[in-house]
Amino acid sequence: MLALAGLLSACASNPTAAPSSVKADREPDEQGGEPLLSKAHVPHVVISETFLTPAAPADNLDSPAAWRAPDGRRWIITTAKGSHQLVVFDGDSGVRLRGVGGKGTALGQLDRPNGISVVDDLAFVVERDNRRVQVFSLPAFEPLAVFGSEVLREPYGLWVRPLDRGYEVIVSDNYMSPANKDVPPPLAELGQRFKRFRFAREGGQWQGKATGSFGDTGEQGAVRIAESVYGDVANDRLMIAEEDTAVGTQLREYGLDGRYKGRNIGARQFQAQAEGMTLMQCADGSGYWIATDQFKDRSLFHVFDRRSLAHVGAFSGRITANTDGVWLDPSGDARFPQGVFYALHDDQAVAAFDWRDIAKALRLKECAK
């Protein structure tokens, strides 16, 4: 096994192993055993985390997203399924800044927030148990609107892009078999795995409206267990993580129109469970996909070429494990001049990796932005 350590920068909170979190309930994708990277013998490099945020097992963190505050500071906004909040950390130090929300159904309240995406000055948050998407205006976290409850059944993840003077929101809807909540429905019932919405101002008010749904129902293209979805507009590509280990966990390539393109990625690379994804987009059109392989002892992050989807390497942290969501912020500052990659650690903290360390360890080309 190839092990290549990155440089550990000085940080406000040094990475230290935290106690394993206790899950309040089992997710549909948590059906297998406890796959361990230490036993998988997958070639990868090891990169030291720049920092981990303070451990908070009771929060049951799931997914991060980064945003620049008006004063120039970078924030990490993270969903907390246990405390039903958004937890905000300083993106350059890991210091916890505040919590937003609390359990409930009213505007501004949350019930098991899961996926999050930040676009412009808006934070889009999926609430699994309220079966809706809620949108907050930053930096005040003013709740603007909720939508989707009329069509969503078990929402988990989302991807958002600016479109037609508003935003298109694609939400993964991980409804399971009515007879057994641990079993995906038959293939014929997977045609609505993903729901589309338009979010825009209408009559001076922000509104979200359902515009359709999609999902392949064939053996090769159907998504049995759906959460992570991420798009690349320049290449007409939606990448979707198939988390069902029974059929082979991997990434499925769809078009932006919602049609399966006939190609699956990473079947030979993923050995635990495909999870959160993100994309480094370079100015010349090149770049890199990063997709999580959710080993329980240490998460593995596979890197694929943006254009060809060829596998170009893999890395792990020294500590980061059992990762759900990830986020890549390509913007530079004094702390992270070429950007930063954030990954959830074991439901209780966020790990930060300096992009320079990732690029050096995997010999990736410099990404001009």
C-alpha positions as CSV (number, residue, x, y, z in Angstrom):
1,M,0.0,0.0,0.0
2,L,1.3,3.4,-1.0
3,A,1.5,5.8,1.9
4,L,2.6,9.4,1.3
5,A,2.1,12.0,4.0
6,G,1.2,15.5,3.2
7,L,2.3,18.5,5.2
8,L,0.4,19.4,8.4
9,S,-0.2,23.1,8.7
10,A,-0.4,24.9,12.1
11,C,-4.1,25.0,13.1
12,A,-6.3,26.1,15.9
13,S,-7.5,22.5,16.7
14,N,-5.1,19.6,16.0
15,P,-6.6,16.5,14.4
16,T,-7.2,13.9,17.2
17,A,-9.2,10.8,17.1
18,A,-12.6,11.2,18.6
19,P,-14.9,8.6,20.1
20,S,-17.1,6.8,17.7
21,S,-20.5,8.4,17.3
22,V,-23.7,6.7,18.2
23,K,-26.3,6.8,15.5
24,A,-29.8,7.6,16.5
25,D,-31.3,5.4,13.8
26,R,-30.0,3.4,10.9
27,E,-30.0,4.9,7.4
28,P,-31.1,2.8,4.4
29,D,-27.5,2.6,3.1
30,E,-26.2,1.2,6.4
31,Q,-27.0,-2.4,5.7
32,G,-23.7,-4.0,5.4
33,G,-20.9,-4.8,7.9
34,E,-18.1,-2.5,8.8
35,P,-15.7,-2.3,5.8
36,L,-12.2,-1.2,6.9
37,L,-9.6,0.5,4.7
38,S,-6.9,-1.1,6.8
39,K,-8.0,-4.5,5.4
40,A,-9.0,-3.4,1.9
41,H,-5.4,-3.0,0.5
42,V,-6.5,-0.2,-1.9
43,P,-3.5,1.8,-3.3
44,H,-3.7,5.4,-2.0
45,V,-1.7,8.2,-0.5
46,V,-2.1,9.5,3.0
47,I,-2.5,13.3,3.5
48,S,-2.6,14.9,6.9
49,E,-5.7,16.9,7.7
50,T,-5.0,20.6,8.2
51,F,-7.5,20.6,11.0
52,L,-10.6,18.9,12.4
53,T,-13.4,20.9,14.0
54,P,-14.2,20.1,17.7
55,A,-15.9,16.8,18.0
56,A,-19.7,17.1,18.7
57,P,-21.2,13.6,18.5
58,A,-24.7,14.7,19.6
59,D,-25.0,16.9,16.5
60,N,-24.8,13.9,14.2
61,L,-23.3,16.0,11.4
62,D,-23.9,15.0,7.8
63,S,-22.9,17.5,5.0
64,P,-20.8,20.6,4.7
65,A,-20.9,23.6,2.4
66,A,-18.5,26.6,2.3
67,W,-19.4,30.3,1.9
68,R,-17.6,33.6,2.0
69,A,-18.9,36.1,4.6
70,P,-19.1,39.8,3.9
71,D,-15.9,40.3,6.0
72,G,-14.0,37.9,3.8
73,R,-14.0,35.0,6.3
74,R,-14.7,31.5,5.0
75,W,-17.6,29.7,6.7
76,I,-18.4,26.0,6.8
77,I,-22.1,25.5,7.1
78,T,-22.9,21.9,8.2
79,T,-26.2,20.0,8.6
80,A,-26.7,18.5,12.0
81,K,-29.3,15.6,12.0
82,G,-29.2,15.1,15.7
83,S,-29.6,18.7,16.9
84,H,-31.8,19.7,13.9
85,Q,-29.6,22.7,13.2
86,L,-27.1,24.2,10.8
87,V,-23.7,24.4,12.6
88,V,-21.4,27.1,11.4
89,F,-17.6,26.8,11.7
90,D,-14.8,29.1,10.7
91,G,-13.5,27.7,7.4
92,D,-9.8,28.6,8.1
93,S,-9.5,27.5,11.7
94,G,-12.4,25.1,12.4
95,V,-13.6,27.1,15.4
96,R,-17.3,26.7,16.0
97,L,-19.2,30.0,15.4
98,R,-22.9,29.3,15.9
99,G,-25.9,27.0,15.5
100,V,-29.0,27.9,13.5
101,G,-32.5,26.4,13.7
102,G,-33.9,23.8,16.0
103,K,-36.4,21.0,15.7
104,G,-39.8,21.9,14.3
105,T,-41.9,22.5,11.2
106,A,-42.2,26.3,11.1
107,L,-40.1,28.5,8.8
108,G,-36.6,28.6,10.2
109,Q,-36.9,25.3,12.0
110,L,-35.5,22.0,10.8
111,D,-36.2,18.3,11.1
112,R,-33.3,16.1,10.4
113,P,-31.4,18.3,7.9
114,N,-29.3,16.2,5.6
115,G,-28.0,17.6,2.2
116,I,-26.9,21.2,1.8
117,S,-25.8,23.3,-1.1
118,V,-24.7,27.0,-1.1
119,V,-25.0,29.0,-4.3
120,D,-24.5,32.8,-4.4
121,D,-25.8,34.0,-1.0
122,L,-28.4,31.2,-0.6
123,A,-28.2,28.0,1.5
124,F,-30.5,25.2,0.2
125,V,-31.1,22.5,2.9
126,V,-32.9,19.2,2.5
127,E,-34.9,18.2,5.6
128,R,-35.5,14.5,5.5
129,D,-38.2,14.3,8.1
130,N,-40.1,17.4,7.1
131,R,-39.8,16.1,3.5
132,R,-38.9,19.5,2.1
133,V,-36.2,21.9,1.0
134,Q,-35.7,25.1,3.0
135,V,-33.7,28.1,1.7
136,F,-31.9,30.6,3.9
137,S,-30.4,33.9,2.9
138,L,-26.8,34.5,4.1
139,P,-25.2,35.8,6.2
140,A,-28.2,36.3,8.5
141,F,-29.7,32.8,7.9
142,E,-33.1,34.5,7.2
143,P,-35.5,31.7,6.1
144,L,-36.9,32.6,2.7
145,A,-39.1,29.7,1.7
146,V,-39.8,26.0,1.9
147,F,-40.9,23.7,-1.0
148,G,-41.2,20.1,-2.1
149,S,-43.4,18.6,0.6
150,E,-46.1,17.8,-1.8
151,V,-43.9,15.5,-3.9
152,L,-40.9,14.4,-1.7
153,R,-41.1,11.2,0.2
154,E,-37.7,10.6,1.7
155,P,-35.3,13.3,0.5
156,Y,-31.6,13.2,1.3
157,G,-29.2,15.0,-1.1
158,L,-29.3,17.8,-3.6
159,W,-27.5,19.8,-6.3
160,V,-28.3,23.4,-7.2
161,R,-27.3,25.5,-10.2
162,P,-28.3,29.0,-11.4
163,L,-30.7,28.8,-14.3
164,D,-33.1,31.2,-16.1
165,R,-32.9,34.0,-13.6
166,G,-33.5,31.6,-10.8
167,Y,-32.1,28.2,-9.7
168,E,-32.7,24.6,-10.6
169,V,-32.7,22.2,-7.6
170,I,-32.3,18.5,-8.1
171,V,-33.2,16.4,-5.0
172,S,-32.5,12.7,-4.4
173,D,-35.6,11.0,-3.1
174,N,-34.7,7.8,-1.4
175,Y,-38.1,6.3,-0.8
176,M,-37.9,2.6,0.0
177,S,-40.2,-0.4,-0.4
178,P,-43.5,0.1,1.5
179,A,-43.2,-3.5,2.8
180,N,-39.7,-3.2,4.1
181,K,-37.9,0.2,4.7
182,D,-34.5,-1.5,4.4
183,V,-35.1,-2.7,0.9
184,P,-35.2,-0.5,-2.3
185,P,-38.4,-0.7,-4.3
186,P,-38.6,-2.7,-7.6
187,L,-36.9,-1.3,-10.6
188,A,-40.2,-0.2,-12.2
189,E,-40.8,2.1,-9.2
190,L,-37.5,4.0,-9.4
191,G,-38.5,6.4,-12.2
192,Q,-39.0,9.2,-9.6
193,R,-35.7,8.8,-7.7
194,F,-34.8,12.4,-8.4
195,K,-37.1,15.4,-8.3
196,R,-36.6,18.7,-10.1
197,F,-37.6,22.2,-8.8
198,R,-37.4,25.7,-9.9
199,F,-36.6,28.3,-7.2
200,A,-37.1,31.9,-8.2
201,R,-38.7,35.2,-7.3
202,E,-42.3,35.5,-8.4
203,G,-44.4,38.5,-7.5
204,G,-41.6,39.7,-5.2
205,Q,-41.6,36.4,-3.2
206,W,-39.2,33.5,-3.4
207,Q,-41.1,30.3,-4.5
208,G,-40.1,26.8,-5.2
209,K,-42.1,24.7,-7.7
210,A,-41.8,21.1,-8.8
211,T,-41.0,20.8,-12.5
212,G,-40.6,17.0,-12.9
213,S,-38.8,13.9,-11.9
214,F,-36.5,11.3,-13.4
215,G,-34.8,8.0,-12.7
216,D,-33.7,5.1,-14.9
217,T,-35.6,1.8,-14.3
218,G,-33.1,-0.5,-16.1
219,E,-30.8,-2.9,-14.5
220,Q,-27.6,-0.9,-15.2
221,G,-28.8,2.6,-14.8
222,A,-31.3,2.5,-11.9
223,V,-30.3,4.0,-8.6
224,R,-31.4,1.7,-5.8
225,I,-30.1,3.8,-2.9
226,A,-29.8,7.5,-3.7
227,E,-28.3,10.4,-1.8
228,S,-25.3,12.1,-3.4
229,V,-25.8,13.9,-6.7
230,Y,-23.6,16.5,-8.3
231,G,-23.6,18.2,-11.7
232,D,-21.1,19.5,-14.3
233,V,-22.9,21.8,-16.7
234,A,-20.0,22.2,-19.1
235,N,-19.9,18.4,-19.7
236,D,-23.7,17.8,-19.6
237,R,-23.2,15.5,-16.7
238,L,-24.9,14.5,-13.5
239,M,-22.9,12.1,-11.3
240,I,-25.0,10.0,-9.0
241,A,-23.6,7.8,-6.2
242,E,-25.2,4.3,-6.2
243,E,-24.9,3.4,-2.5
244,D,-26.4,-0.1,-2.7
245,T,-23.6,-2.5,-2.1
246,A,-25.9,-5.5,-3.1
247,V,-25.7,-4.4,-6.8
248,G,-22.2,-2.9,-6.6
249,T,-21.6,0.6,-5.3
250,Q,-20.3,3.0,-7.9
251,L,-21.1,6.3,-9.7
252,R,-23.7,6.4,-12.4
253,E,-23.4,9.0,-15.2
254,Y,-26.6,10.8,-16.2
255,G,-27.1,13.8,-18.5
256,L,-28.6,17.1,-17.2
257,D,-31.8,16.0,-18.9
258,G,-32.0,13.1,-16.4
259,R,-31.3,10.3,-18.8
260,Y,-28.8,7.6,-18.0
261,K,-25.9,7.8,-20.3
262,G,-25.0,4.1,-20.2
263,R,-21.8,4.4,-18.2
264,N,-20.9,3.6,-14.6
265,I,-17.7,4.8,-13.0
266,G,-15.5,3.3,-10.3
267,A,-16.9,-0.3,-10.0
268,R,-13.4,-1.5,-9.6
269,Q,-12.3,1.3,-7.3
270,F,-15.2,1.5,-4.7
271,Q,-15.0,-1.2,-2.1
272,A,-16.9,0.2,0.8
273,Q,-19.7,2.6,-0.3
274,A,-19.8,5.5,-2.7
275,E,-20.9,8.6,-0.9
276,G,-20.4,12.4,-1.1
277,M,-19.0,14.0,-4.3
278,T,-17.6,17.3,-5.4
279,L,-15.8,18.8,-8.4
280,M,-12.7,21.0,-8.9
281,Q,-13.4,23.0,-12.0
282,C,-10.4,24.6,-13.7
283,A,-10.6,27.7,-16.0
284,D,-9.5,25.7,-19.0
285,G,-12.3,23.2,-18.7
286,S,-10.2,20.5,-17.0
287,G,-10.5,19.5,-13.4
288,Y,-11.1,16.6,-11.0
289,W,-14.0,14.8,-9.4
290,I,-13.6,13.7,-5.8
291,A,-15.9,10.9,-4.6
292,T,-16.0,9.3,-1.2
293,D,-15.5,5.6,-0.4
294,Q,-17.0,5.3,3.0
295,F,-14.7,3.0,5.0
296,K,-15.4,3.0,8.7
297,D,-11.9,3.3,10.0
298,R,-10.6,5.9,7.4
299,S,-12.5,7.3,4.4
300,L,-10.9,7.0,1.0
301,F,-11.4,9.7,-1.6
302,H,-11.1,8.7,-5.2
303,V,-10.1,11.3,-7.8
304,F,-11.3,11.1,-11.4
305,D,-10.4,13.2,-14.4
306,R,-13.2,15.7,-15.0
307,R,-13.5,15.2,-18.8
308,S,-12.7,11.5,-19.3
309,L,-13.7,10.2,-15.8
310,A,-10.5,8.2,-15.8
311,H,-9.4,7.3,-12.3
312,V,-6.2,9.2,-11.4
313,G,-5.6,8.2,-7.8
314,A,-7.0,8.1,-4.3
315,F,-6.1,9.6,-0.9
316,S,-7.2,9.3,2.7
317,G,-6.6,11.4,5.7
318,R,-4.8,10.2,8.8
319,I,-8.0,10.4,10.9
320,T,-11.0,11.2,8.8
321,A,-13.5,8.3,8.7
322,N,-17.0,7.2,7.9
323,T,-17.5,10.3,5.7
324,D,-21.0,11.3,4.4
325,G,-20.9,14.8,2.7
326,V,-17.9,16.6,1.2
327,W,-17.4,20.1,-0.3
328,L,-14.6,21.7,-2.3
329,D,-14.1,25.5,-2.1
330,P,-11.7,26.5,-4.9
331,S,-11.3,30.1,-3.7
332,G,-8.0,31.1,-2.3
333,D,-7.0,33.0,0.8
334,A,-3.9,33.3,3.1
335,R,-4.8,30.0,4.8
336,F,-5.7,28.0,1.7
337,P,-4.2,29.8,-1.3
338,Q,-5.4,27.2,-3.9
339,G,-8.6,26.1,-2.1
340,V,-9.7,23.6,0.5
341,F,-11.5,20.3,0.5
342,Y,-13.9,19.6,3.5
343,A,-15.0,16.1,4.5
344,L,-17.3,15.0,7.3
345,H,-15.6,12.9,10.0
346,D,-17.6,10.1,11.6
347,D,-20.8,12.2,12.1
348,Q,-19.2,14.5,14.6
349,A,-16.6,16.8,13.0
350,V,-15.4,18.4,9.7
351,A,-12.0,17.8,8.4
352,A,-10.1,20.3,6.2
353,F,-7.5,19.3,3.6
354,D,-5.3,21.9,1.8
355,W,-5.8,21.5,-2.0
356,R,-2.0,22.0,-2.4
357,D,-1.4,18.9,-0.4
358,I,-3.8,16.9,-2.4
359,A,-2.4,18.1,-5.7
360,K,1.2,17.5,-4.7
361,A,0.5,14.0,-3.3
362,L,-1.4,12.8,-6.4
363,R,0.7,14.8,-8.9
364,L,-2.3,16.7,-10.2
365,K,-1.9,19.5,-12.6
366,E,-2.2,23.1,-11.3
367,C,-5.7,24.3,-11.7
368,A,-5.8,27.9,-12.9
369,K,-9.1,29.6,-11.9
